[in-house]
Amino acid sequence: MISVQTKINTSIEKVWELWTLPEHIVKWNTPGEDWQTSHAKNDLRIDGKFKFTMMSKDQSSGFDFEGIYTKVQKNQLIEYKLEDNRTARIHFEENGNVVILTEAFEPQKQDSESMQKEWCQAVIDNFKRYAENF
């Protein structure tokens, strides 16, 4: 498993809302300025499906990130299975006025684990900026 973490200076309720609602996902779900999430669908419930379309801004590459939720505990935990059967979990821990967000996932085989970790860390760091400035 690859694991990344960030600490967000805001309430757990705000973090949960910004992390899960499609109208917010399209605003933060990128590793950097040269990527975008053009579409987000999110049915946040057990057996609910999600699909986020990520594309480089120059349109040279892109992919759909999609799967099915296997466990959802509001303000605490999200677990899911991707189309290729890899699993992941996102843990939300409230610590005073800080939320510790930890994402862990099975790596894919095509890309190096270090690249996957850097990408995912960049995405959650972008989420942190979005949530703290929302």
C-alpha positions in Angstrom: 0.0 0.0 0.0 1.1 3.6 -0.7 0.1 6.1 1.9 0.0 9.9 1.9 -1.2 12.4 4.5 -1.9 16.0 5.1 -3.2 18.2 8.0 -6.0 20.6 7.1 -6.8 23.6 9.3 -10.6 23.5 9.2 -13.6 21.6 10.5 -14.3 17.9 9.7 -17.7 18.8 8.3 -16.2 21.2 5.8 -13.5 18.7 4.8 -16.1 16.0 4.3 -18.3 18.3 2.1 -15.5 19.6 0.0 -14.0 16.1 -0.5 -17.2 14.4 -1.5 -19.4 16.9 -3.5 -18.8 16.9 -7.3 -19.0 20.7 -7.6 -16.0 20.9 -5.3 -14.1 17.8 -6.6 -13.7 19.4 -10.0 -12.0 22.4 -8.4 -9.3 20.6 -6.3 -8.8 17.2 -7.8 -5.5 17.9 -9.6 -1.9 17.4 -8.9 -0.9 20.7 -10.4 -1.8 23.7 -12.7 -1.3 21.6 -15.9 -4.2 19.2 -15.0 -7.9 19.5 -14.5 -10.9 17.3 -13.5 -13.4 18.1 -16.2 -16.2 16.0 -14.8 -17.0 14.4 -11.5 -19.9 12.0 -10.6 -20.1 10.8 -7.0 -22.7 8.5 -5.5 -21.3 8.3 -2.0 -22.9 5.2 -0.5 -22.0 1.6 -0.2 -22.2 0.1 -3.8 -22.4 3.7 -5.1 -20.2 4.5 -8.1 -17.8 7.4 -8.7 -16.1 8.6 -11.8 -13.7 11.6 -12.1 -12.4 12.5 -15.6 -8.9 13.9 -15.3 -7.2 15.5 -18.3 -4.1 17.5 -18.9 -4.9 21.0 -19.9 -3.1 20.6 -23.2 -5.4 17.6 -23.8 -2.3 15.4 -24.5 -3.3 12.8 -21.8 -6.2 11.9 -19.6 -8.0 9.1 -17.8 -11.2 8.2 -15.9 -10.7 7.4 -12.2 -13.6 5.3 -11.3 -14.8 2.6 -8.9 -17.4 1.5 -6.3 -17.6 2.4 -2.7 -17.3 -0.5 -0.3 -17.5 1.4 3.0 -18.7 4.9 3.9 -18.7 6.3 7.5 -19.5 10.0 7.4 -16.7 12.3 8.6 -14.5 9.2 9.2 -13.8 6.8 6.5 -14.3 6.1 2.8 -13.2 2.8 1.2 -13.5 1.8 -2.4 -12.5 -0.6 -5.1 -11.3 0.6 -8.5 -12.2 -1.0 -11.8 -9.0 -3.0 -11.9 -9.9 -4.4 -8.4 -7.2 -2.3 -6.5 -8.5 -1.0 -3.2 -8.1 2.3 -1.4 -9.2 4.0 1.8 -9.4 7.6 3.0 -9.4 8.2 6.7 -10.5 11.5 8.2 -9.4 12.1 11.8 -10.5 15.2 13.7 -7.8 16.5 16.1 -9.0 19.8 17.7 -9.5 22.3 14.8 -7.3 20.2 12.4 -8.3 17.3 10.2 -5.7 14.7 9.5 -6.5 13.2 6.1 -4.7 9.9 5.2 -5.2 8.2 1.9 -3.8 4.7 1.3 -4.1 2.7 -1.9 -2.7 -0.3 -3.8 -0.3 0.9 -6.5 -0.9 0.1 -10.2 1.8 -1.8 -12.1 2.3 0.7 -15.0 3.9 3.6 -13.1 6.5 3.6 -10.4 5.3 3.7 -6.8 7.3 6.9 -6.2 5.5 8.6 -9.0 2.1 7.4 -7.8 2.9 8.6 -4.3 4.0 12.0 -5.5 0.9 12.4 -7.7 -1.4 11.5 -4.8 0.4 13.7 -2.3 0.2 16.6 -4.8 -3.6 16.1 -5.1 -4.2 16.0 -1.4 -1.9 19.0 -0.9 -4.1 20.8 -3.5 -7.2 19.8 -1.6 -5.7 21.2 1.6 -5.1 24.6 -0.1 -8.7 24.5 -1.5 -10.3 23.6 1.9 -8.3 26.1 3.9 -9.1 29.0 1.5 -12.8 28.1 0.8 
